[in-house]
Amino acid sequence: MRLLALVPILFLIGCASTTVPVTMNFPEAPEPLLMEPEKLDTFPEDADQLSDILQNSTVNYGKYRELQLKFKQWQRWYDINRKLHKDTQEN
């Protein structure tokens, strides 16, 4: 009778000691953050008007600001996911 009572206890002890480590890979970055940045426009050699210089500067400044925002988003995404990954690996 005691032997029958010990069988479930042995099964429970065996199940409790079998832990499977769960490892999580670092997440993949979102596709928009991985896209190649737009190249800045070169200044045309035949342009001699001030309006051409201003047009080129305005377009390039817009592309620069877009790239700057994308870079900041990339840093933010990476920092958040690195912290989450680190927290899940420690616990």
Backbone bond lengths (Angstrom), bond angles and torsions (degrees), N, CA, C in turn:
res aa  C-N    CA-C-N  psi(-1)  N-CA   C-N-CA  omega(-1)  CA-C   N-CA-C  phi
1 M - - - 1.442 - - 1.532 111.12 -
2 R 1.353 115.68 -40.89 1.458 119.23 178.03 1.522 110.75 -65.33
3 L 1.281 116.00 -35.24 1.458 120.20 179.99 1.522 111.00 -62.45
4 L 1.325 117.25 -38.79 1.458 120.90 177.65 1.523 111.71 -66.69
5 A 1.308 117.56 -31.97 1.463 121.13 178.66 1.529 110.98 -74.24
6 L 1.317 117.32 -29.07 1.466 121.01 -178.78 1.529 112.53 -78.02
7 V 1.304 117.81 -26.44 1.463 120.99 -177.59 1.531 111.77 -59.96
8 P 1.341 120.04 -50.40 1.470 118.57 177.83 1.525 113.02 -62.71
9 I 1.306 116.84 -34.64 1.469 120.30 179.11 1.521 110.12 -65.55
10 L 1.315 117.54 -41.82 1.461 121.05 178.06 1.522 111.36 -63.56
11 F 1.326 116.83 -39.87 1.469 119.71 177.07 1.526 111.45 -63.63
12 L 1.334 116.18 -42.00 1.467 119.81 179.33 1.518 111.63 -65.92
13 I 1.311 117.43 -39.98 1.463 120.66 178.57 1.527 109.43 -65.50
14 G 1.311 116.78 -41.65 1.465 120.63 178.95 1.512 112.14 -63.18
15 C 1.322 117.21 -39.26 1.467 120.63 179.50 1.520 111.94 -72.07
16 A 1.322 116.52 -35.08 1.461 120.37 -177.56 1.521 111.53 -70.29
17 S 1.320 117.43 -30.41 1.463 119.17 -177.14 1.519 112.61 -87.15
18 T 1.303 118.00 -7.70 1.455 120.90 180.00 1.521 109.27 -94.19
19 T 1.324 115.30 94.10 1.464 119.47 177.24 1.520 108.43 -108.11
20 V 1.282 115.39 138.26 1.456 121.39 179.80 1.527 107.62 -105.68
21 P 1.333 117.31 118.92 1.459 118.46 178.66 1.529 110.66 -68.25
22 V 1.302 114.75 133.84 1.457 120.25 179.34 1.526 107.52 -105.64
23 T 1.305 115.21 121.14 1.460 118.97 177.11 1.526 108.34 -112.37
24 M 1.293 114.09 142.98 1.458 119.78 -177.72 1.524 108.25 -119.30
25 N 1.307 116.27 130.60 1.455 120.27 176.40 1.518 109.77 -76.49
26 F 1.326 115.32 152.81 1.456 119.57 177.46 1.525 107.69 -65.44
27 P 1.340 118.18 135.27 1.474 120.32 -175.14 1.529 112.66 -66.46
28 E 1.318 114.07 154.58 1.460 120.78 176.36 1.530 109.62 -76.61
29 A 1.304 115.72 146.75 1.468 120.95 179.64 1.525 109.87 -73.56
30 P 1.343 117.05 148.96 1.466 120.29 176.21 1.533 111.01 -62.01
31 E 1.309 115.63 146.02 1.468 121.84 -176.00 1.535 113.89 -56.89
32 P 1.354 119.75 -42.50 1.480 118.04 -179.34 1.531 113.43 -61.01
33 L 1.322 117.33 -27.43 1.462 119.43 -179.98 1.526 111.94 -79.03
34 L 1.320 117.28 -15.03 1.459 120.66 -178.45 1.526 112.96 -97.48
35 M 1.315 117.28 -4.90 1.465 120.35 -178.17 1.529 110.72 -69.14
36 E 1.324 114.83 147.94 1.467 120.45 177.48 1.535 109.59 -66.34
37 P 1.321 117.57 139.67 1.470 118.90 178.12 1.520 110.95 -72.67
38 E 1.322 115.05 154.57 1.464 120.25 176.40 1.518 109.36 -69.83
39 K 1.298 116.11 141.37 1.463 120.06 177.87 1.534 108.90 -78.39
40 L 1.324 115.21 145.46 1.457 119.95 177.28 1.521 109.39 -71.35
41 D 1.311 115.57 148.35 1.462 120.90 178.60 1.522 109.04 -73.80
42 T 1.312 115.29 135.74 1.466 118.76 174.49 1.523 108.74 -80.87
43 F 1.277 114.75 154.36 1.458 119.44 -179.67 1.524 108.88 -80.23
44 P 1.335 117.30 125.52 1.469 119.23 -179.38 1.529 111.44 -64.09
45 E 1.310 115.63 135.51 1.465 120.07 -177.82 1.530 112.93 -67.58
46 D 1.331 116.67 -28.85 1.464 119.16 -177.54 1.531 113.06 -87.67
47 A 1.336 117.24 1.28 1.464 120.25 -179.82 1.526 109.40 -77.91
48 D 1.305 115.75 126.90 1.459 119.73 179.76 1.527 112.04 -128.52
49 Q 1.304 117.48 6.00 1.459 121.42 -179.32 1.534 109.79 -99.97
50 L 1.310 114.75 146.79 1.460 120.17 176.64 1.526 110.58 -62.91
51 S 1.314 117.34 -33.18 1.465 120.69 179.32 1.530 111.23 -64.41
52 D 1.348 117.42 -32.24 1.469 120.83 176.69 1.529 110.88 -66.61
53 I 1.309 115.31 -41.50 1.473 120.15 178.86 1.526 109.63 -64.46
54 L 1.319 116.81 -44.58 1.463 120.40 -179.82 1.524 111.82 -65.66
55 Q 1.313 117.30 -39.56 1.470 121.45 178.99 1.530 109.96 -62.87
56 N 1.324 116.13 -46.80 1.457 120.64 179.50 1.522 111.22 -62.77
57 S 1.318 117.01 -42.94 1.465 121.28 179.84 1.524 111.26 -64.62
58 T 1.320 116.68 -41.01 1.459 120.81 -179.47 1.525 111.64 -64.45
59 V 1.315 116.33 -45.50 1.472 120.68 179.29 1.529 110.24 -63.09
60 N 1.319 116.90 -46.32 1.465 120.19 -179.03 1.525 112.04 -66.12
61 Y 1.313 117.05 -36.30 1.459 119.67 178.21 1.533 110.31 -64.75
62 G 1.329 117.24 -40.35 1.467 120.18 177.53 1.520 111.49 -62.47
63 K 1.328 116.87 -42.68 1.466 120.44 178.25 1.524 110.89 -65.31
64 Y 1.328 116.54 -38.16 1.464 120.81 178.12 1.521 111.16 -63.73
65 R 1.334 117.23 -44.72 1.475 120.83 -179.99 1.537 110.83 -63.45
66 E 1.325 116.54 -39.30 1.464 120.35 178.25 1.531 110.15 -63.15
67 L 1.316 116.72 -43.23 1.454 121.26 178.65 1.527 110.97 -65.96
68 Q 1.309 116.71 -38.56 1.456 120.86 178.89 1.535 110.52 -63.37
69 L 1.333 117.76 -43.48 1.461 121.09 178.13 1.522 111.58 -64.65
70 K 1.329 116.24 -40.32 1.465 120.07 178.39 1.533 110.30 -63.73
71 F 1.314 116.72 -39.99 1.462 121.26 178.16 1.520 111.19 -62.77
72 K 1.326 117.21 -43.32 1.471 120.63 178.25 1.529 111.11 -65.45
73 Q 1.342 117.13 -38.82 1.463 120.19 176.44 1.519 110.32 -63.71
74 W 1.316 117.75 -40.06 1.458 122.43 178.40 1.526 110.26 -61.49
75 Q 1.321 117.02 -46.65 1.460 120.78 178.84 1.524 110.98 -61.45
76 R 1.312 116.87 -44.04 1.472 121.24 179.82 1.524 110.23 -62.90
77 W 1.335 117.75 -46.86 1.463 121.66 179.61 1.526 110.20 -59.86
78 Y 1.327 116.32 -45.72 1.460 120.62 -177.70 1.529 111.21 -64.42
79 D 1.334 117.95 -46.10 1.462 121.11 -179.09 1.525 111.62 -61.47
80 I 1.330 116.96 -44.55 1.470 120.67 -179.70 1.528 110.49 -63.87
81 N 1.327 117.21 -47.74 1.462 120.21 -178.01 1.516 112.89 -70.02
82 R 1.324 117.44 -33.20 1.466 120.12 176.20 1.524 110.07 -64.44
83 K 1.327 117.12 -43.18 1.454 121.33 178.88 1.530 111.08 -64.71
84 L 1.330 116.99 -45.13 1.469 120.25 178.33 1.524 111.47 -62.67
85 H 1.308 116.70 -41.77 1.464 120.93 179.51 1.524 110.42 -64.20
86 K 1.320 115.90 -43.67 1.468 120.60 179.38 1.524 110.68 -63.06
87 D 1.344 116.92 -42.67 1.459 120.54 -179.89 1.527 111.76 -64.45
88 T 1.319 117.98 -39.28 1.459 120.06 -179.53 1.526 111.88 -73.24
89 Q 1.308 117.65 -28.95 1.466 120.55 179.34 1.523 112.02 -75.59
90 E 1.330 117.29 -29.35 1.465 120.90 -178.68 1.514 112.13 -77.06
91 N 1.331 117.84 -32.14 1.460 120.42 -175.62 1.487 112.94 -89.14
